[in-house]
């Protein structure tokens, strides 16, 4: 299984409350930085965030930008269901150490359109 497939499967399971694969994939010294707040976030905080938003977000298709033995870069779409759906495009860069996810950074762009329009996929494919 590719690193991208492992990452996606781990967080798909996490969205269902099963973080066993997340725990297996992440390095014990994992940290990420929230660039808006400057906060350093560990894997437990990431899992808590998923627990808080899992009923409000649909993770759409994932496209691998680059994958090697020590680096992975992904692009994906998110749909947040509130009164009005909101859409984000997210690029995530992941660095591996000892074959575990060691650092992760994401750049989020708010979209003013539904990225599924005129595509060969729909949000229902991912619910």
DSSP file (Angstrom, degrees, kcal/mol; ACC not computed):
  #  RESIDUE AA STRUCTURE BP1 BP2  ACC     N-H-->O    O-->H-N    N-H-->O    O-->H-N    TCO  KAPPA ALPHA  PHI   PSI    X-CA   Y-CA   Z-CA
    1    1 A X              0   0    0      0, 0.0     0, 0.0     0, 0.0     0, 0.0   0.000 360.0 360.0 360.0 136.3    0.0    0.0    0.0
    2    2 A X     >  -     0   0    0      1,-0.1     4,-2.4     4,-0.0     5,-0.2  -0.246 360.0-111.3 -70.6 162.8    1.3    3.4   -0.9
    3    3 A X  H  > S+     0   0    0      1,-0.2     4,-2.7     2,-0.2     5,-0.2   0.888 120.4  52.4 -61.1 -39.1    2.0    6.1    1.8
    4    4 A X  H  > S+     0   0    0      2,-0.2     4,-2.7     1,-0.2     5,-0.2   0.923 109.4  48.2 -63.6 -43.9   -0.9    8.1    0.4
    5    5 A X  H  > S+     0   0    0      2,-0.2     4,-2.6     1,-0.2    -2,-0.2   0.904 112.6  49.0 -63.5 -40.7   -3.2    5.1    0.6
    6    6 A X  H  X S+     0   0    0     -4,-2.4     4,-2.7     2,-0.2    -2,-0.2   0.939 112.2  48.3 -62.2 -47.4   -2.1    4.4    4.2
    7    7 A X  H  X S+     0   0    0     -4,-2.7     4,-2.1     1,-0.2     5,-0.2   0.937 114.4  45.2 -58.4 -49.7   -2.6    8.1    5.2
    8    8 A X  H  X S+     0   0    0     -4,-2.7     4,-2.3     1,-0.2    -1,-0.2   0.910 114.1  48.6 -63.4 -43.1   -6.1    8.2    3.6
    9    9 A X  H  X S+     0   0    0     -4,-2.6     4,-2.5    -5,-0.2     5,-0.2   0.913 109.4  53.5 -63.8 -42.0   -7.1    4.9    5.1
   10   10 A X  H  X S+     0   0    0     -4,-2.7     4,-2.1     1,-0.2    12,-0.4   0.923 114.2  40.5 -59.3 -45.4   -5.9    5.9    8.6
   11   11 A X  H  X S+     0   0    0     -4,-2.1     4,-2.1     2,-0.2    -1,-0.2   0.799 110.5  57.5 -79.3 -27.1   -7.9    9.2    8.6
   12   12 A X  H  X S+     0   0    0     -4,-2.3     4,-0.5    -5,-0.2    -2,-0.2   0.934 111.8  43.4 -61.8 -44.7  -11.0    7.5    7.0
   13   13 A X  H ><>S+     0   0    0     -4,-2.5     5,-2.4     1,-0.2     3,-1.2   0.899 110.7  55.9 -65.4 -40.1  -10.9    5.1    9.9
   14   14 A X  H ><5S+     0   0    0     -4,-2.1     3,-1.9     1,-0.3    -1,-0.2   0.866  99.7  59.0 -59.5 -37.2  -10.3    8.0   12.3
   15   15 A X  H 3<5S+     0   0    0     -4,-2.1    -1,-0.3     1,-0.3    -2,-0.2   0.726 106.2  50.0 -63.6 -20.0  -13.4    9.8   11.0
   16   16 A X  T <<5S-     0   0    0     -3,-1.2    -1,-0.3    -4,-0.5    -2,-0.2   0.321 128.8 -99.5 -98.8   5.8  -15.2    6.7   12.2
   17   17 A X  T < 5S+     0   0    0     -3,-1.9     2,-0.7     1,-0.2    -3,-0.2   0.480  88.8 119.0  93.4   3.0  -13.6    6.8   15.6
   18   18 A X      < +     0   0    0     -5,-2.4     3,-0.3    -6,-0.1     4,-0.2  -0.880  27.1 166.7-106.8 105.0  -10.9    4.2   15.0
   19   19 A X     >  +     0   0    0     -2,-0.7     4,-2.8     1,-0.2     5,-0.2   0.176  42.9 109.2-101.9  17.0   -7.4    5.8   15.4
   20   20 A X  H  > S+     0   0    0      1,-0.2     4,-1.6     2,-0.2    -1,-0.2   0.898  83.3  43.3 -63.0 -40.8   -5.4    2.5   15.5
   21   21 A X  H  > S+     0   0    0     -3,-0.3     4,-1.9     2,-0.2    -1,-0.2   0.868 111.9  54.1 -73.8 -35.5   -3.9    3.0   12.1
   22   22 A X  H  > S+     0   0    0    -12,-0.4     4,-1.8    -4,-0.2     3,-0.3   0.952 109.4  49.1 -57.6 -48.9   -3.2    6.7   12.8
   23   23 A X  H  < S+     0   0    0     -4,-2.8    -2,-0.2     1,-0.2    -1,-0.2   0.861 111.6  49.4 -59.9 -36.3   -1.4    5.6   16.0
   24   24 A X  H  < S+     0   0    0     -4,-1.6    -1,-0.2    -5,-0.2    -2,-0.2   0.819 114.0  44.8 -72.7 -30.7    0.6    3.1   13.9
   25   25 A X  H  < S+     0   0    0     -4,-1.9    76,-2.9    -3,-0.3     2,-0.4   0.730  97.1  82.6 -87.5 -23.7    1.6    5.6   11.2
   26   26 A X  E  < S-a  101   0A   0     -4,-1.8    76,-0.2    74,-0.2     2,-0.1  -0.673  77.6-122.3 -95.1 137.2    2.6    8.6   13.3
   27   27 A X  E >   -     0   0A   0     74,-2.7     3,-2.0    -2,-0.4    16,-0.2  -0.406  24.4-120.4 -67.0 144.5    6.0    9.0   14.9
   28   28 A X  E 3  S+     0   0A   0      1,-0.3    -1,-0.1    -2,-0.1    15,-0.1   0.768 115.1  49.9 -60.8 -24.0    5.9    9.5   18.7
   29   29 A X  E 3  S+     0   0A   0     13,-0.1    -1,-0.3     2,-0.0    73,-0.1   0.188  82.4 145.3 -98.3  16.1    7.6   12.9   18.3
   30   30 A X  E <   +     0   0A   0     -3,-2.0    13,-0.4    71,-0.2     2,-0.3  -0.207  18.7 166.6 -54.9 140.6    5.2   14.1   15.6
   31   31 A X  E     -a  103   0A   0     71,-1.5    73,-0.8    11,-0.2     2,-0.3  -0.981  15.9-173.3-152.8 148.4    4.3   17.8   15.7
   32   32 A X  E     -E   41   0B   0      9,-2.1     9,-3.5    -2,-0.3     2,-0.5  -0.934  20.9-128.3-135.4 162.8    2.7   20.2   13.3
   33   33 A X  E     -E   40   0B   0     71,-0.4     2,-0.9    -2,-0.3     7,-0.2  -0.952   8.6-139.0-117.1 129.7    2.3   24.0   13.5
   34   34 A X     >  -     0   0    0      5,-2.9     4,-3.5    -2,-0.5     5,-0.4  -0.786  17.6-159.3 -81.2 109.4   -1.0   25.8   13.2
   35   35 A X  T  4 S+     0   0    0     -2,-0.9    -1,-0.2     1,-0.2    72,-0.0   0.698  86.0  56.4 -70.3 -18.5    0.2   28.7   11.1
   36   36 A X  T  4 S+     0   0    0      1,-0.1    -1,-0.2     3,-0.1    -2,-0.0   0.878 125.6  18.5 -76.7 -38.0   -2.8   30.9   12.1
   37   37 A X  T  4 S-     0   0    0     -3,-0.4    -2,-0.2     2,-0.1    -1,-0.1   0.657  94.4-126.6-106.6 -19.9   -2.1   30.7   15.8
   38   38 A X     <  +     0   0    0     -4,-3.5    -3,-0.2     1,-0.3     2,-0.1   0.448  58.2 149.7  82.4   0.7    1.5   29.5   16.0
   39   39 A X        -     0   0    0     -5,-0.4    -5,-2.9    -6,-0.1     2,-0.5  -0.397  46.8-131.7 -68.6 141.9    0.4   26.6   18.2
   40   40 A X  E     -E   33   0B   0     -7,-0.2     2,-0.4    -3,-0.1    -7,-0.2  -0.845  26.6-160.0 -92.0 129.0    2.4   23.3   18.1
   41   41 A X  E     -E   32   0B   0     -9,-3.5    -9,-2.1    -2,-0.5     2,-0.1  -0.928   5.7-158.9-119.2 130.7    0.0   20.4   17.7
   42   42 A X     >  -     0   0    0     -2,-0.4     4,-1.9   -11,-0.2     3,-0.3  -0.416  40.5 -92.7 -97.4 179.8    0.7   16.8   18.5
   43   43 A X  H  > S+     0   0    0    -13,-0.4     4,-2.5     1,-0.2     5,-0.2   0.832 123.2  58.1 -65.9 -32.5   -1.2   13.8   17.2
   44   44 A X  H  > S+     0   0    0      1,-0.2     4,-2.1     2,-0.2    -1,-0.2   0.903 107.3  47.8 -64.5 -39.2   -3.6   13.7   20.2
   45   45 A X  H  > S+     0   0    0     -3,-0.3     4,-2.3     2,-0.2    -2,-0.2   0.883 110.4  52.5 -67.3 -38.3   -4.7   17.2   19.4
   46   46 A X  H  X S+     0   0    0     -4,-1.9     4,-2.1     2,-0.2    -2,-0.2   0.924 110.5  47.8 -60.7 -44.2   -5.1   16.2   15.7
   47   47 A X  H  X S+     0   0    0     -4,-2.5     4,-2.2     1,-0.2    -2,-0.2   0.894 110.2  51.9 -65.3 -39.5   -7.3   13.3   16.7
   48   48 A X  H  X S+     0   0    0     -4,-2.1     4,-1.7     2,-0.2    -1,-0.2   0.904 107.4  52.8 -63.4 -40.9   -9.4   15.5   19.0
   49   49 A X  H  X S+     0   0    0     -4,-2.3     4,-1.9     1,-0.2    -2,-0.2   0.927 108.5  50.0 -59.9 -45.1  -10.0   18.0   16.2
   50   50 A X  H  X S+     0   0    0     -4,-2.1     4,-2.1     1,-0.2    -1,-0.2   0.912 107.8  53.8 -60.4 -42.5  -11.2   15.1   13.9
   51   51 A X  H  < S+     0   0    0     -4,-2.2     4,-0.2     1,-0.2    -1,-0.2   0.855 110.7  48.1 -59.2 -34.5  -13.6   14.0   16.7
   52   52 A X  H  < S+     0   0    0     -4,-1.7    -1,-0.2    -3,-0.2    -2,-0.2   0.837 123.2  28.9 -75.8 -33.7  -15.0   17.5   16.9
   53   53 A X  H >X S+     0   0    0     -4,-1.9     3,-2.5     1,-0.1     4,-0.9   0.519  86.4 101.7-107.0  -6.0  -15.5   18.0   13.1
   54   54 A X  T 3< S+     0   0    0     -4,-2.1     3,-0.2     1,-0.3    -1,-0.1   0.764  85.0  49.0 -57.5 -28.4  -16.2   14.5   11.8
   55   55 A X  T 34 S+     0   0    0     -4,-0.2    -1,-0.3     1,-0.2    -2,-0.1   0.548 114.7  45.8 -85.9  -6.0  -19.9   15.0   11.6
   56   56 A X  T <4 S+     0   0    0     -3,-2.5    25,-2.9    24,-0.1     2,-0.4   0.456 104.1  66.9-112.4  -3.8  -19.6   18.3    9.8
   57   57 A X  E  <  -B   80   0A   0     -4,-0.9     2,-0.5    23,-0.2    23,-0.2  -0.939  52.4-163.3-128.3 142.4  -17.0   17.5    7.1
   58   58 A X  E     -B   79   0A   0     21,-2.4    21,-2.3    -2,-0.4     2,-0.6  -0.992  19.0-143.2-117.4 126.5  -16.8   15.3    4.0
   59   59 A X  E     -B   78   0A   0     -2,-0.5    19,-0.2    67,-0.3     3,-0.1  -0.807  23.4-161.6 -91.0 120.6  -13.3   14.6    2.7
   60   60 A X  E     -     0   0A   0     17,-3.4    -1,-0.1    -2,-0.6    63,-0.0   0.139  38.7 -32.9 -86.6-157.7  -13.4   14.5   -1.1
   61   61 A X  E     -     0   0A   0     15,-0.1    16,-1.0     1,-0.1     2,-0.4  -0.189  54.9-142.3 -64.5 152.4  -11.0   13.0   -3.6
   62   62 A X  E     -B   76   0A   0     14,-0.2     2,-0.5    -3,-0.1    14,-0.2  -0.949  11.5-167.0-118.6 134.6   -7.2   13.0   -2.9
   63   63 A X  E     -B   75   0A   0     12,-3.1    12,-2.5    -2,-0.4     2,-0.5  -0.986  19.6-132.7-121.9 129.1   -4.6   13.5   -5.6
   64   64 A X  E     +B   74   0A   0     -2,-0.5    10,-0.2    10,-0.2     3,-0.1  -0.690  21.9 179.7 -80.2 124.0   -1.0   12.7   -4.9
   65   65 A X  E    S-     0   0A   0      8,-2.9     2,-0.3    -2,-0.5     9,-0.2   0.849  72.7  -9.4 -87.3 -43.3    1.3   15.6   -6.0
   66   66 A X  E     -B   73   0A   0      7,-1.6     7,-3.0     2,-0.0    -1,-0.4  -0.971  61.8-177.4-156.6 140.9    4.5   13.8   -5.0
   67   67 A X  E     +B   72   0A   0     -2,-0.3     2,-0.2     5,-0.2     5,-0.2  -0.980  14.6 148.8-143.8 130.1    5.4   10.6   -3.0
   68   68 A X        -     0   0    0      3,-2.9     3,-0.3    -2,-0.4   -65,-0.1  -0.784  62.5 -81.9-140.4-173.2    8.8    9.2   -2.1
   69   69 A X  S    S+     0   0    0     -2,-0.2    30,-0.1     1,-0.2     3,-0.1   0.762 127.8  24.0 -68.3 -23.3   10.1    7.1    0.8
   70   70 A X  S    S+     0   0    0      1,-0.2    26,-2.1    25,-0.1     2,-0.3   0.311 121.3  47.7-126.2   9.8   10.5   10.2    3.1
   71   71 A X  E     - C   0  95A   0     -3,-0.3    -3,-2.9    24,-0.2     2,-0.4  -0.988  50.2-178.4-153.5 141.7    8.0   12.7    1.7
   72   72 A X  E     -BC  67  94A   0     22,-2.4    22,-3.3    -2,-0.3     2,-0.4  -0.997   3.5-171.8-139.9 134.3    4.4   12.9    0.6
   73   73 A X  E     -BC  66  93A   0     -7,-3.0    -8,-2.9    -2,-0.4    -7,-1.6  -0.993  13.1-179.3-129.7 126.1    2.4   15.8   -0.8
   74   74 A X  E     -BC  64  92A   0     18,-2.6    18,-2.3    -2,-0.4     2,-0.4  -0.873  18.6-154.5-124.2 152.4   -1.4   15.5   -1.3
   75   75 A X  E     +BC  63  91A   0    -12,-2.5   -12,-3.1    -2,-0.3     2,-0.3  -0.996  27.3 158.9-122.7 134.9   -4.2   17.7   -2.6
   76   76 A X  E     -BC  62  90A   0     14,-2.3    14,-3.0    -2,-0.4     2,-0.4  -0.962  32.2-125.1-148.0 165.6   -7.7   17.2   -1.5
   77   77 A X  E     - C   0  89A   0    -16,-1.0   -17,-3.4    -2,-0.3     2,-0.4  -0.883  18.6-162.1-113.2 147.0  -11.1   18.9   -1.2
   78   78 A X  E     -BC  59  88A   0     10,-2.4    10,-2.3    -2,-0.4     2,-0.5  -0.969   4.2-159.6-125.5 143.7  -13.2   19.3    2.0
   79   79 A X  E     -BC  58  87A   0    -21,-2.3   -21,-2.4    -2,-0.4     2,-0.5  -0.988   6.2-159.7-121.9 122.5  -16.9   20.1    2.2
   80   80 A X  E     -BC  57  86A   0      6,-3.2     6,-2.4    -2,-0.5     2,-0.9  -0.890  10.6-147.5 -99.7 126.1  -18.1   21.5    5.5
   81   81 A X        +     0   0    0    -25,-2.9     2,-0.2    -2,-0.5     4,-0.2  -0.834  43.9 127.1-101.0 107.0  -21.9   21.1    6.0
   82   82 A X  S    S-     0   0    0     -2,-0.9     3,-0.1     2,-0.3     0, 0.0  -0.295  85.8 -52.2-125.2-146.7  -23.4   23.9    8.0
   83   83 A X  S    S+     0   0    0      1,-0.2     2,-0.4    -2,-0.2    -2,-0.0   0.959 139.0  22.8 -60.3 -48.6  -26.3   26.1    7.0
   84   84 A X  S    S-     0   0    0     -3,-0.0    -2,-0.3    -4,-0.0    -1,-0.2  -0.974  99.8-113.0-113.0 129.1  -24.5   26.8    3.7
   85   85 A X        -     0   0    0     -2,-0.4     2,-0.4    -4,-0.2    -4,-0.2  -0.342  30.8-156.0 -60.3 143.2  -21.9   24.3    2.5
   86   86 A X  E     -C   80   0A   0     -6,-2.4    -6,-3.2     2,-0.0     2,-0.4  -0.948   3.9-152.4-121.2 144.9  -18.3   25.6    2.6
   87   87 A X  E     -CD  79 111A   0     24,-0.7    24,-3.0    -2,-0.4     2,-0.4  -0.928  10.4-174.4-123.6 141.1  -15.5   24.2    0.5
   88   88 A X  E     -CD  78 110A   0    -10,-2.3   -10,-2.4    -2,-0.4     2,-0.5  -0.971  17.8-147.3-129.9 147.1  -11.8   24.1    1.0
   89   89 A X  E     -CD  77 109A   0     20,-2.6    20,-2.8    -2,-0.4     2,-0.4  -0.962  25.7-167.0-105.4 132.7   -8.8   23.0   -1.1
   90   90 A X  E     -CD  76 108A   0    -14,-3.0   -14,-2.3    -2,-0.5     2,-0.5  -0.980  16.5-166.0-129.1 128.6   -6.0   21.6    1.1
   91   91 A X  E     -CD  75 107A   0     16,-2.3    16,-2.7    -2,-0.4     2,-0.5  -0.968  15.1-167.2-109.0 125.8   -2.4   20.8    0.2
   92   92 A X  E     -CD  74 106A   0    -18,-2.3   -18,-2.6    -2,-0.5     2,-0.5  -0.958   7.6-162.9-118.7 127.3   -0.7   18.7    2.8
   93   93 A X  E     -CD  73 105A   0     12,-3.2    12,-2.5    -2,-0.5     2,-0.4  -0.938  11.4-169.4-109.4 128.8    3.0   18.1    3.0
   94   94 A X  E     -CD  72 104A   0    -22,-3.3   -22,-2.4    -2,-0.5     2,-0.4  -0.974   7.6-161.7-126.3 127.4    4.2   15.1    5.1
   95   95 A X  E     -CD  71 103A   0      8,-2.6     7,-2.9    -2,-0.4     8,-1.7  -0.907  12.5-148.8-108.9 136.3    7.7   14.3    6.1
   96   96 A X  E     - D   0 101A   0    -26,-2.1     2,-0.4    -2,-0.4     5,-0.2  -0.791  14.2-177.2-106.1 145.6    8.7   10.8    7.3
   97   97 A X  E >  S- D   0 100A   0      3,-2.6     3,-1.6    -2,-0.3   -27,-0.0  -0.985  80.1  -1.8-138.2 131.5   11.3    9.8    9.8
   98   98 A X  T 3  S-     0   0    0     -2,-0.4     3,-0.1     1,-0.3    -1,-0.1   0.856 130.4 -62.4  54.9  36.4   12.0    6.1   10.6
   99   99 A X  T 3  S+     0   0    0      1,-0.2     2,-0.3   -30,-0.1    -1,-0.3   0.681 117.5 107.9  63.4  22.0    9.1    5.3    8.2
  100  100 A X  E <  S- D   0  97A   0     -3,-1.6    -3,-2.6   -30,-0.0     2,-0.5  -0.912  84.3 -94.3-124.3 153.6    6.6    7.2   10.4
  101  101 A X  E     +aD  26  96A   0    -76,-2.9   -74,-2.7    -2,-0.3    -5,-0.2  -0.559  49.6 165.8 -69.5 118.0    4.9   10.5    9.8
  102  102 A X  E     +     0   0A   0     -7,-2.9   -71,-1.5    -2,-0.5     2,-0.3   0.804  60.4  15.4-105.7 -41.9    7.1   13.0   11.7
  103  103 A X  E     -aD  31  95A   0     -8,-1.7    -8,-2.6   -73,-0.2    -1,-0.4  -0.981  60.6-176.0-136.0 148.2    6.0   16.4   10.4
  104  104 A X  E     - D   0  94A   0    -73,-0.8   -71,-0.4    -2,-0.3     2,-0.4  -0.983   1.6-179.4-146.8 132.0    2.9   17.6    8.6
  105  105 A X  E     - D   0  93A   0    -12,-2.5   -12,-3.2    -2,-0.3     2,-0.4  -0.997   6.9-165.5-132.7 139.1    1.9   21.0    7.2
  106  106 A X  E     - D   0  92A   0     -2,-0.4     2,-0.5   -14,-0.2   -14,-0.2  -0.968  10.5-156.8-126.5 141.7   -1.3   21.9    5.5
  107  107 A X  E     - D   0  91A   0    -16,-2.7   -16,-2.3    -2,-0.4     2,-0.5  -0.978  18.1-160.7-114.4 122.1   -2.2   24.9    3.4
  108  108 A X  E     - D   0  90A   0     -2,-0.5     2,-0.5   -18,-0.2   -18,-0.2  -0.879   8.0-169.8-111.0 131.7   -5.9   25.6    3.3
  109  109 A X  E     - D   0  89A   0    -20,-2.8   -20,-2.6    -2,-0.5     2,-0.3  -0.981  20.1-134.9-120.4 123.3   -7.7   27.7    0.7
  110  110 A X  E     - D   0  88A   0     -2,-0.5     2,-0.3   -22,-0.2   -22,-0.2  -0.611  24.6-148.5 -73.7 131.6  -11.3   28.6    1.1
  111  111 A X  E     - D   0  87A   0    -24,-3.0   -24,-0.7    -2,-0.3     4,-0.0  -0.802  16.0-153.4-104.6 143.9  -13.1   28.1   -2.2
  112  112 A X  S    S+     0   0    0     -2,-0.3     2,-0.3   -26,-0.1    -1,-0.1   0.046  79.8  52.4-101.4  25.1  -16.1   30.2   -3.5
  113  113 A X  S    S-     0   0    0    -26,-0.1     2,-0.7     4,-0.0    -2,-0.1  -0.966  92.4 -99.1-150.4 162.1  -17.4   27.3   -5.6
  114  114 A X    >   -     0   0    0     -2,-0.3     3,-1.8     1,-0.1   -35,-0.1  -0.791  29.1-153.5 -85.4 112.9  -18.3   23.7   -5.3
  115  115 A X  T 3  S+     0   0    0     -2,-0.7    -1,-0.1     1,-0.3   -38,-0.0   0.610  88.7  67.2 -68.2  -8.9  -15.2   21.8   -6.6
  116  116 A X  T >  S+     0   0    0      3,-0.1     3,-1.7     2,-0.1     5,-0.3   0.651  73.4 113.7 -82.9 -13.7  -17.3   18.8   -7.6
  117  117 A X  T <  S+     0   0    0     -3,-1.8     3,-0.1     1,-0.3     5,-0.0  -0.345  89.8   1.5 -61.5 134.0  -19.1   20.8  -10.3
  118  118 A X  T 3  S+     0   0    0      1,-0.2    -1,-0.3    -2,-0.1     2,-0.2   0.747 108.3 119.7  61.0  27.4  -18.4   19.5  -13.8
  119  119 A X  S <  S-     0   0    0     -3,-1.7    -1,-0.2     2,-0.3    -3,-0.1  -0.660  77.3-113.9-113.2 172.2  -16.2   16.7  -12.4
  120  120 A X  S    S+     0   0    0     -2,-0.2     2,-0.3    -3,-0.1    -3,-0.1   0.141  96.6  59.8 -92.8  20.2  -16.4   13.0  -12.7
  121  121 A X        -     0   0    0     -5,-0.3    -2,-0.3   -60,-0.0     2,-0.3  -0.939  63.5-158.0-139.1 161.4  -17.0   12.7   -9.0
  122  122 A X    >   -     0   0    0     -2,-0.3     3,-1.7     1,-0.1     4,-0.3  -0.938  35.2-108.8-136.2 161.6  -19.6   13.9   -6.5
  123  123 A X  G >  S+     0   0    0     -2,-0.3     3,-2.0     1,-0.3     4,-0.4   0.816 115.2  66.8 -60.1 -30.6  -19.6   14.4   -2.7
  124  124 A X  G >  S+     0   0    0      1,-0.3     3,-0.6     2,-0.2    -1,-0.3   0.752  88.3  67.7 -64.2 -21.1  -21.9   11.4   -2.3
  125  125 A X  G <  S+     0   0    0     -3,-1.7    -1,-0.3     1,-0.2    -2,-0.2   0.710 107.7  39.1 -65.4 -19.1  -19.0    9.2   -3.5
  126  126 A X  G <         0   0    0     -3,-2.0   -67,-0.3    -4,-0.3    -1,-0.2   0.328 360.0 360.0-116.8   4.0  -17.2   10.1   -0.3
  127  127 A X    <         0   0    0     -3,-0.6    -1,-0.1    -4,-0.4    -2,-0.1   0.458 360.0 360.0 -86.7 360.0  -20.0   10.1    2.3
